[in-house]
């Protein structure tokens, strides 16, 4: 399958992304350590690869969607660079620390390969629906090669700057999201304690200066936004554990550049407390249950 796309990492996000590349007419050679994830990808039209190296051999594009920086560093250093024999464009869609993104990009350059970091925003539904937003870091020439591929998986592909800029944009955005969700939850809890009906408060605040994505798209109380995870007992959204991961990446990045992030730090500590109490698997908006005292692990 010469000129195919190698897709490494078929979790909740990667599976939908790979399926959309198949739908767009690309041949996809997929690999994941999970047999169940790999079987699901094959059922969606990807070709099974026995290893990262097998998937990458002959590929025109390599897309990775991996859990953390150590996995990205290892997969590229130990397998991708050695197997990349067709000058592919390398696209890492994982959400990782900026330092790892820049280090792997520098290694790619040393191997004569073009690479971008392209973390995503939008969640599982957007990954399946092909409506992700990609924040892309890397040289302009590499972005030009990656953009048509990313466009098959998302609604917006934005060049954020040089290597690591995509990761920087992602963690800044998610720090803002995490903190705004905590503030939104606090406001709803206080409103109810002051005797305001949640729907009434939503109707007012969603049209006033306090409105935010956390309120209008992901309302943490059941009812006002029917598609929000709050209507499904906070299942099937963006897990609090993943938000905590992103908040920790943001805190690490802030410390590295001496940025003052008191609101981000406070939000990170709250998500950590929620995870410690058994909330890691719930949607991150479920932190409202920690704030109103109703959480029971």
Secondary structure in CASP SS format (residue, H / E / C, confidence):
PFRMAT SS
TARGET T0000
AUTHOR 0000-0000-0000
METHOD secondary structure of the structure
MODEL  1
X C 1.00
X C 1.00
X C 1.00
X C 1.00
X E 1.00
X E 1.00
X E 1.00
X E 1.00
X C 1.00
X C 1.00
X C 1.00
X H 1.00
X H 1.00
X H 1.00
X H 1.00
X H 1.00
X H 1.00
X H 1.00
X H 1.00
X H 1.00
X H 1.00
X H 1.00
X H 1.00
X C 1.00
X C 1.00
X C 1.00
X C 1.00
X E 1.00
X E 1.00
X E 1.00
X E 1.00
X C 1.00
X C 1.00
X C 1.00
X H 1.00
X H 1.00
X H 1.00
X H 1.00
X H 1.00
X H 1.00
X H 1.00
X H 1.00
X H 1.00
X C 1.00
X C 1.00
X C 1.00
X E 1.00
X E 1.00
X C 1.00
X C 1.00
X C 1.00
X H 1.00
X H 1.00
X H 1.00
X H 1.00
X H 1.00
X C 1.00
X C 1.00
X C 1.00
X C 1.00
X E 1.00
X E 1.00
X E 1.00
X E 1.00
X C 1.00
X C 1.00
X C 1.00
X C 1.00
X H 1.00
X H 1.00
X H 1.00
X H 1.00
X H 1.00
X H 1.00
X H 1.00
X H 1.00
X H 1.00
X H 1.00
X H 1.00
X H 1.00
X H 1.00
X H 1.00
X H 1.00
X C 1.00
X C 1.00
X C 1.00
X C 1.00
X C 1.00
X E 1.00
X E 1.00
X E 1.00
X E 1.00
X C 1.00
X C 1.00
X C 1.00
X C 1.00
X C 1.00
X H 1.00
X H 1.00
X H 1.00
X H 1.00
X H 1.00
X H 1.00
X H 1.00
X H 1.00
X H 1.00
X H 1.00
X H 1.00
X H 1.00
X H 1.00
X C 1.00
X C 1.00
X C 1.00
X E 1.00
X E 1.00
X E 1.00
X E 1.00
X E 1.00
X E 1.00
X E 1.00
X E 1.00
X C 1.00
X H 1.00
X H 1.00
X H 1.00
X H 1.00
X H 1.00
X H 1.00
X H 1.00
X C 1.00
X C 1.00
X E 1.00
X E 1.00
X E 1.00
X E 1.00
X E 1.00
X E 1.00
X C 1.00
X C 1.00
X H 1.00
X H 1.00
X H 1.00
X H 1.00
X H 1.00
X H 1.00
X H 1.00
X H 1.00
X H 1.00
X H 1.00
X H 1.00
X H 1.00
X C 1.00
X C 1.00
X E 1.00
X E 1.00
X E 1.00
X E 1.00
X E 1.00
X E 1.00
X E 1.00
X E 1.00
X C 1.00
X C 1.00
X C 1.00
X H 1.00
X H 1.00
X H 1.00
X H 1.00
X H 1.00
X H 1.00
X H 1.00
X H 1.00
X H 1.00
X H 1.00
X H 1.00
X H 1.00
X H 1.00
X H 1.00
X H 1.00
X H 1.00
X H 1.00
X H 1.00
X H 1.00
X H 1.00
X H 1.00
X H 1.00
X H 1.00
X H 1.00
X H 1.00
X H 1.00
X H 1.00
X H 1.00
X H 1.00
X C 1.00
X C 1.00
X C 1.00
X C 1.00
X H 1.00
X H 1.00
X H 1.00
X H 1.00
X H 1.00
X H 1.00
X H 1.00
X H 1.00
X C 1.00
X C 1.00
X C 1.00
X C 1.00
X C 1.00
X C 1.00
X C 1.00
X H 1.00
X H 1.00
X H 1.00
X H 1.00
X C 1.00
X C 1.00
X C 1.00
X C 1.00
X C 1.00
X C 1.00
X C 1.00
X C 1.00
X C 1.00
X C 1.00
X C 1.00
X C 1.00
X H 1.00
X H 1.00
X H 1.00
X H 1.00
X C 1.00
X C 1.00
X C 1.00
X C 1.00
X C 1.00
X C 1.00
X E 1.00
X H 1.00
X H 1.00
X H 1.00
X H 1.00
X H 1.00
X H 1.00
X H 1.00
X H 1.00
X H 1.00
X H 1.00
X H 1.00
X H 1.00
X H 1.00
X H 1.00
X H 1.00
X H 1.00
X H 1.00
X C 1.00
X C 1.00
X C 1.00
X C 1.00
X C 1.00
X H 1.00
X H 1.00
X H 1.00
X H 1.00
X H 1.00
X H 1.00
X H 1.00
X H 1.00
X H 1.00
X H 1.00
X H 1.00
X H 1.00
X H 1.00
X H 1.00
X H 1.00
X H 1.00
X H 1.00
X H 1.00
X C 1.00
X C 1.00
X C 1.00
X E 1.00
X H 1.00
X H 1.00
X H 1.00
X H 1.00
X H 1.00
X H 1.00
X H 1.00
X H 1.00
X C 1.00
X C 1.00
X C 1.00
X C 1.00
X C 1.00
X C 1.00
END
